[in-house]
Every structure is written in C-alpha cells, then in structure tokens.
Amino acid sequence: MGSVGETGGKEGKGKNGVCRLRIGLWNISTLTGKSIELAKILQKRKVNIACVYEARWVGSKARNADGYKLWYSGVVRGKNGVGILVNRDLRESVVEFRRVNDRLMFIKLVVGECTLNVVSAYAPQAGLDEEVKRRFWEGLDELVRSIPYAERLFI
C-alpha cells in the first residue's frame, strides 16, 4: 500500500488529499466461475487493484466482474494465465494494457498527477524448462526497463 496522488473519490483519502491504494495478489488456480466471487472478496477487503495468476483463461481481453474491470492474458486453456482487476473508482484511470505472454502483463493508470504501472507476473516454478524461465525473466526485464523512472512501478 502506498501514497500515489489525488483521486476524485473520497474513499481512501488521507491527509493532504493523498490517496492510499490497496494492491494485492492472489493465486486463484482458475478464474472459471470465480470472477464474481473474487470481486466480492476484493470489495470486502477494500482492495483497489489485484493481480491474479493461474487464471487459466485463453485470450487477451477485458471484461467487467461485479464492480471491477478485469484484464487477463492466457495462451493455453487450463494452464498459466495472469490478470489484473481494478475497482470501479480507478478503472477509468487505466490508459494502457499490455500482454507480454501468458505469465506477464501490465496496466498503466494515471491517478491525479501520478502514473502507476502495475505488473502481474507468474514466475516459472523450479522444475520447468530453462528456456521458459529465460523468456520470463527477459520479458520482465524488458518491461521494467520500458517504464520511465518518474512513474511508479508495482510488481
């Protein structure tokens, strides 16, 4: 959780109009049949942005999920896949979505005078092929290097 700039809503505002965000992550094992349940849990815990992995959905799309907007990226049904959910107050602040592969994606938000980059990353496990690991780390490195120093980065 960190101070990131001003927003239009009152929820989460602290001293001097600074907004506090709750950013979380969750290994959900699959999004199939769980997106509404997930959104309700995030609302209850007042999470503004959540990165999920092992979504196991195919495609690179966005959809609404009970008050949240979900961007997701996957290649093979039932395997890997990452996503990012953004709550109602912030979803219109998203200015960019980029899929790198089925283990790596990011969104860029402009909140007040602050630009936030949120990366959802699902690192390969120890037993996987070295080529898979190399592609993941190279993709993450390239993504991080593409983000200007003046912008905030959450991985």
C-alpha positions as CSV (number, residue, x, y, z in Angstrom):
1,M,0.0,0.0,0.0
2,G,1.4,3.4,-0.9
3,S,0.5,7.0,-1.4
4,V,0.2,7.8,-5.0
5,G,-1.6,11.1,-5.7
6,E,-5.0,12.6,-5.7
7,T,-8.2,10.9,-6.9
8,G,-11.7,12.2,-7.3
9,G,-13.4,9.9,-4.8
10,K,-13.4,10.3,-1.0
11,E,-12.7,6.6,-0.2
12,G,-9.2,6.0,0.8
13,K,-8.2,9.7,1.0
14,G,-5.8,10.6,3.7
15,K,-4.1,13.8,4.8
16,N,-3.4,16.4,2.1
17,G,-5.7,14.7,-0.4
18,V,-3.3,11.8,-0.9
19,C,-5.0,8.6,-1.9
20,R,-4.0,5.3,-0.4
21,L,-4.3,2.2,-2.6
22,R,-4.6,-1.4,-1.6
23,I,-2.8,-3.5,-4.2
24,G,-2.8,-7.3,-3.7
25,L,-2.1,-10.6,-5.5
26,W,-3.7,-13.9,-5.4
27,N,-3.0,-17.4,-6.9
28,I,-6.6,-18.2,-7.8
29,S,-5.9,-21.6,-9.5
30,T,-8.6,-20.7,-12.1
31,L,-10.9,-17.8,-12.9
32,T,-13.6,-20.1,-14.4
33,G,-16.7,-19.5,-12.3
34,K,-14.8,-17.4,-9.7
35,S,-14.7,-13.8,-11.1
36,I,-17.8,-12.6,-9.2
37,E,-16.7,-14.4,-6.0
38,L,-13.3,-12.9,-6.3
39,A,-14.7,-9.4,-6.9
40,K,-16.8,-9.7,-3.7
41,I,-13.8,-10.7,-1.6
42,L,-11.8,-7.8,-3.0
43,Q,-14.6,-5.4,-2.3
44,K,-14.9,-6.7,1.3
45,R,-11.2,-6.3,1.9
46,K,-11.2,-2.9,0.1
47,V,-8.6,-3.9,-2.5
48,N,-8.3,-1.4,-5.3
49,I,-6.1,-3.3,-7.6
50,A,-5.5,-7.1,-7.6
51,C,-3.0,-9.1,-9.6
52,V,-4.1,-12.7,-10.1
53,Y,-2.2,-15.6,-11.6
54,E,-3.0,-19.1,-12.8
55,A,-6.2,-17.6,-14.3
56,R,-6.1,-20.4,-16.9
57,W,-8.2,-18.4,-19.4
58,V,-7.3,-18.1,-23.1
59,G,-7.1,-14.7,-24.8
60,S,-6.1,-11.2,-24.1
61,K,-9.2,-9.3,-23.2
62,A,-11.0,-7.1,-20.6
63,R,-14.4,-7.7,-19.0
64,N,-16.5,-6.5,-16.1
65,A,-16.6,-8.5,-12.9
66,D,-19.1,-7.2,-10.4
67,G,-17.7,-3.7,-9.9
68,Y,-14.2,-4.4,-11.1
69,K,-12.7,-4.4,-14.5
70,L,-10.6,-7.5,-15.3
71,W,-7.8,-7.5,-17.8
72,Y,-6.4,-11.0,-18.5
73,S,-4.0,-12.8,-20.7
74,G,-3.6,-16.5,-21.4
75,V,-2.5,-18.8,-24.2
76,V,-3.3,-22.4,-23.3
77,R,-6.7,-23.3,-21.7
78,G,-6.1,-24.7,-18.2
79,K,-2.5,-23.5,-17.9
80,N,-0.8,-20.4,-16.6
81,G,-2.5,-17.0,-17.3
82,V,-2.4,-13.7,-15.5
83,G,-4.9,-10.9,-14.8
84,I,-5.4,-7.6,-13.1
85,L,-8.6,-6.4,-11.5
86,V,-9.2,-2.7,-11.0
87,N,-12.1,-1.4,-8.9
88,R,-14.8,0.9,-10.1
89,D,-13.2,4.1,-8.8
90,L,-9.9,3.5,-10.8
91,R,-10.9,1.6,-13.9
92,E,-11.4,4.7,-16.0
93,S,-7.8,5.7,-15.0
94,V,-6.3,2.8,-16.9
95,V,-4.7,4.3,-20.0
96,E,-2.7,1.2,-21.3
97,F,-2.9,-2.6,-21.1
98,R,-0.1,-4.7,-22.5
99,R,0.2,-8.5,-22.6
100,V,3.8,-9.8,-22.8
101,N,2.9,-13.5,-22.6
102,D,0.8,-16.0,-20.6
103,R,2.9,-15.2,-17.4
104,L,3.4,-11.5,-17.7
105,M,1.2,-8.4,-18.3
106,F,0.8,-4.8,-17.1
107,I,-1.6,-1.9,-16.9
108,K,-0.8,1.8,-16.7
109,L,-3.0,4.1,-14.7
110,V,-3.0,7.9,-14.4
111,V,-4.2,8.9,-11.0
112,G,-4.1,12.7,-10.4
113,E,-0.6,13.7,-11.2
114,C,0.8,10.2,-10.7
115,T,1.4,7.5,-13.2
116,L,1.2,3.9,-11.9
117,N,2.4,0.8,-13.7
118,V,1.1,-2.5,-12.2
119,V,2.7,-5.7,-13.4
120,S,1.1,-9.1,-12.9
121,A,3.8,-11.7,-13.1
122,Y,3.6,-15.5,-12.6
123,A,7.2,-16.7,-12.4
124,P,8.0,-20.3,-13.7
125,Q,8.5,-22.9,-11.0
126,A,11.8,-24.5,-10.3
127,G,11.2,-27.7,-12.3
128,L,10.3,-26.0,-15.6
129,D,12.4,-25.8,-18.7
130,E,15.3,-23.3,-18.6
131,E,14.0,-21.7,-21.9
132,V,10.6,-20.9,-20.2
133,K,12.5,-19.3,-17.3
134,R,14.8,-17.3,-19.6
135,R,11.9,-16.0,-21.6
136,F,10.0,-14.9,-18.5
137,W,12.9,-13.1,-16.9
138,E,13.9,-11.4,-20.2
139,G,10.3,-10.3,-20.7
140,L,10.1,-8.9,-17.1
141,D,13.4,-7.1,-17.5
142,E,12.4,-5.6,-20.8
143,L,9.0,-4.5,-19.4
144,V,10.6,-2.9,-16.3
145,R,13.2,-1.1,-18.4
146,S,10.4,0.4,-20.6
147,I,8.9,2.2,-17.7
148,P,10.2,5.8,-17.1
149,Y,11.9,6.4,-13.8
150,A,9.3,9.2,-13.0
151,E,6.5,6.6,-12.9
152,R,5.6,4.3,-10.1
153,L,6.0,0.6,-10.5
154,F,4.3,-2.2,-8.6
155,I,5.2,-5.9,-9.4
